[in-house]
């Protein structure tokens, strides 16, 4: 009976994976971002996950009609523009925090897009110690279709898809 138990235990030990035999899947993430939306593409093994995040930020609006067209004084107009810009900054900050929450479990990050949003996101990430080390590239990019974004992320991380 004891010999049977030992054989069973030996077989069990062989079938249980050890830490060294397990392969840890890396989650590699690319983010296309502008001030209106972010498209987050995550690669994990042969899985591709695409998520869209809307910023909800106000668009820049400049009334037409020239000086004092709205009937307000110049000082009041400047004050209103400043308040609107501050509100947008807060909206962008909340937007970047949403994106960062989605990418927190990624091992590698690629950030790309038109305009300033990509560098603003990079600056927000730099404030967070752990995520900053994961940035592999920040690159300018035109507006792309979702398929083009997925292809670009796969090109950034060629070893992700096997």
C-alpha positions as CSV (number, residue, x, y, z in Angstrom):
1,X,0.0,0.0,0.0
2,X,2.8,2.4,0.8
3,X,4.5,1.7,-2.5
4,X,1.3,2.5,-4.3
5,X,1.0,5.9,-2.5
6,X,4.6,6.8,-3.4
7,X,4.0,6.0,-7.0
8,X,0.8,8.1,-7.0
9,X,2.7,11.0,-5.3
10,X,5.6,10.8,-7.9
11,X,3.1,10.9,-10.8
12,X,1.3,13.8,-9.2
13,X,4.6,15.7,-8.8
14,X,5.4,15.2,-12.5
15,X,1.9,16.5,-13.6
16,X,1.9,19.6,-11.5
17,X,3.6,22.5,-13.3
18,X,6.4,24.3,-11.4
19,X,6.9,28.0,-11.4
20,X,9.9,27.6,-13.8
21,X,7.9,25.6,-16.3
22,X,5.0,28.2,-16.5
23,X,5.3,30.8,-19.1
24,X,4.0,34.2,-18.1
25,X,2.0,35.9,-20.8
26,X,2.9,39.5,-21.4
27,X,0.2,42.0,-22.1
28,X,1.5,44.5,-24.6
29,X,-0.6,47.6,-25.2
30,X,-0.7,50.3,-27.9
31,X,-2.7,53.5,-27.4
32,X,-3.8,55.7,-30.2
33,X,-4.9,59.0,-28.6
34,X,-6.1,62.5,-29.4
35,X,-8.1,64.9,-27.2
36,X,-11.5,63.3,-28.2
37,X,-10.8,59.6,-27.9
38,X,-8.3,56.9,-27.2
39,X,-8.2,53.5,-28.9
40,X,-6.4,50.9,-26.7
41,X,-5.2,47.7,-28.4
42,X,-4.0,45.0,-26.0
43,X,-2.1,41.9,-27.3
44,X,-1.9,39.0,-25.0
45,X,-0.7,35.7,-26.6
46,X,-2.9,35.4,-29.7
47,X,-5.7,37.5,-28.2
48,X,-6.3,41.0,-29.5
49,X,-8.6,43.3,-27.4
50,X,-9.7,46.7,-28.7
51,X,-11.3,49.3,-26.4
52,X,-12.6,52.8,-27.3
53,X,-12.6,55.5,-24.6
54,X,-14.3,58.9,-25.3
55,X,-12.8,61.8,-23.5
56,X,-16.0,63.7,-23.0
57,X,-14.0,66.9,-23.2
58,X,-15.4,70.1,-24.7
59,X,-14.3,71.0,-28.1
60,X,-12.5,74.3,-28.7
61,X,-15.1,76.8,-29.8
62,X,-14.2,80.2,-31.2
63,X,-17.1,82.4,-32.0
64,X,-16.9,84.2,-35.3
65,X,-17.8,87.8,-36.0
66,X,-14.7,89.7,-34.9
67,X,-14.0,91.9,-32.0
68,X,-16.8,92.3,-29.5
69,X,-19.1,90.3,-31.7
70,X,-20.8,88.9,-28.7
71,X,-21.3,92.3,-27.1
72,X,-18.9,91.5,-24.2
73,X,-15.8,93.4,-23.2
74,X,-12.4,92.0,-24.1
75,X,-11.4,91.4,-20.5
76,X,-14.6,89.3,-19.9
77,X,-14.0,87.3,-23.1
78,X,-10.4,86.5,-22.1
79,X,-11.6,85.5,-18.6
80,X,-14.3,83.2,-20.2
81,X,-11.7,81.6,-22.5
82,X,-9.4,81.0,-19.6
83,X,-12.1,79.3,-17.6
84,X,-13.0,77.1,-20.5
85,X,-9.4,76.1,-21.0
86,X,-9.1,75.2,-17.3
87,X,-12.3,73.1,-17.6
88,X,-10.8,71.3,-20.6
89,X,-7.6,70.6,-18.8
90,X,-9.5,69.0,-16.0
91,X,-11.5,66.9,-18.5
92,X,-8.3,65.8,-20.2
93,X,-6.8,64.8,-16.9
94,X,-9.8,62.7,-16.0
95,X,-9.6,61.1,-19.5
96,X,-5.9,60.3,-19.1
97,X,-6.7,58.7,-15.7
98,X,-9.3,56.4,-17.4
99,X,-6.8,55.4,-20.0
100,X,-4.2,54.7,-17.4
101,X,-6.6,52.5,-15.4
102,X,-7.1,50.3,-18.5
103,X,-3.3,49.9,-19.2
104,X,-2.1,49.4,-15.6
105,X,-1.6,45.6,-16.0
106,X,0.3,46.0,-19.3
107,X,4.0,45.0,-19.5
108,X,4.9,47.2,-22.5
109,X,3.3,50.4,-23.8
110,X,3.4,52.2,-27.2
111,X,1.7,55.6,-27.4
112,X,0.9,57.3,-30.7
113,X,-1.4,59.8,-32.2
114,X,-1.7,63.3,-33.7
115,X,-1.3,66.5,-31.7
116,X,-0.4,66.9,-28.1
117,X,-2.5,64.3,-26.3
118,X,0.1,61.6,-26.6
119,X,2.8,63.6,-24.8
120,X,0.2,64.8,-22.3
121,X,-0.6,61.2,-21.5
122,X,3.1,60.4,-21.3
123,X,3.5,63.2,-18.8
124,X,0.6,61.8,-16.7
125,X,2.2,58.3,-16.8
126,X,5.5,59.7,-15.7
127,X,3.8,60.9,-12.5
128,X,3.0,57.3,-11.9
129,X,6.2,55.4,-11.1
130,X,5.4,51.9,-12.2
131,X,3.8,52.7,-15.6
132,X,6.6,55.0,-16.7
133,X,9.1,52.1,-17.0
134,X,6.7,50.3,-19.4
135,X,6.7,52.9,-22.1
136,X,8.6,51.6,-25.1
137,X,7.8,54.3,-27.7
138,X,5.9,57.6,-28.1
139,X,5.4,58.4,-31.7
140,X,3.5,60.9,-33.9
141,X,0.8,59.4,-36.1
142,X,-2.1,60.5,-38.3
143,X,-5.7,59.5,-37.8
144,X,-6.0,55.8,-38.5
145,X,-8.7,53.3,-38.9
146,X,-9.1,50.7,-36.1
147,X,-7.6,48.0,-38.4
148,X,-4.6,50.2,-39.1
149,X,-4.2,50.9,-35.4
150,X,-4.2,47.1,-34.6
151,X,-1.6,46.5,-37.4
152,X,0.6,49.3,-36.0
153,X,0.5,47.8,-32.5
154,X,1.3,44.4,-33.8
155,X,4.3,46.0,-35.7
156,X,5.5,47.6,-32.4
157,X,5.4,44.3,-30.6
158,X,6.3,41.6,-33.3
159,X,6.9,38.9,-30.7
160,X,3.4,39.2,-29.2
161,X,1.6,37.2,-31.8
162,X,2.8,33.6,-32.1
